[in-house]
């Protein structure tokens, strides 16, 4: 389903099948995208691209079946991204072909990608709030094949996971009644940086403060969380509109819970592996290969 037109399209307005013919001739895909706030409300997968003539942005939306949730929804999104090829035909003998050579090349490159890249590109489709669920689905259906292949968390997805852990543990009993919202940084106004966490020498630091509209908990990572050289990033916010002492005490207690769950999560064995720097993972992998080679020789 066509959803966006470039400046070239107005010349074809009113003609039968104008949109489909225009896209067939000129649409060059560049990447897939999901545009949603709540995953439960996501109704389609976008194939983003540009016009062959003017370079303007174009978008083709492939609708998802109604009512999908959980694993079925992830599977449907994955299948679309990996197999659907609008405006091109695919044959066993010729591969992809259509009116736009560049589009056929895009589909061909997609099919030739290794599973590790397919998985990482799939994970990047999702908002920080849903990244953990998408990662768990990937690890279940397409587990990494090498020690060095890991699905990284982002600062916002770590925040989201910590909030869910606190909720599951019952730590939102009091706070849930007074919170106005809680959001990872990806959803906040002008702050949309998605920092992948490639080091584990950091602390999760919730900071309680009064703002112009109430009390905020701004959550930061302090220390070494990647190779950028920075030592602090903002990863999410929890806010209440109240400003009284009882509210401050409740929010302060929630700070302690969030800090505890973040520590437990990051330092859990299987998770710590995903936060390990790439060079360290590679060194560990080489040692594993050497040990395996020695074991084969001993036999």
Secondary structure, DSSP 8 states (H G I E B T S, - for coil): -EEE--TTGGGGTTSTTHHHHHHHHHEEEEEEE---SSGGG--EEEEEEEETTT--EEEEEEE--TT--HHHHHHHHHHHHHH--TT-EEETTTEEESS-HHHHHHHHHHHHS-HHHHHHHHHTTS-HHHHHHHHHHHHHHS--SSTT-----BHHHHHHHHHHHHHHTTTTTTGGGTEEEEEEGGGBTTB----B----EEEEEEEEEE-SSSEEEEEEEEEESSSSS--EEEEEEEEES--SHHHHHHHHHHHHHHHHHHHHHHTSHHHHHHTS-HHHHHHHHHHHHHHHHHHHHH-
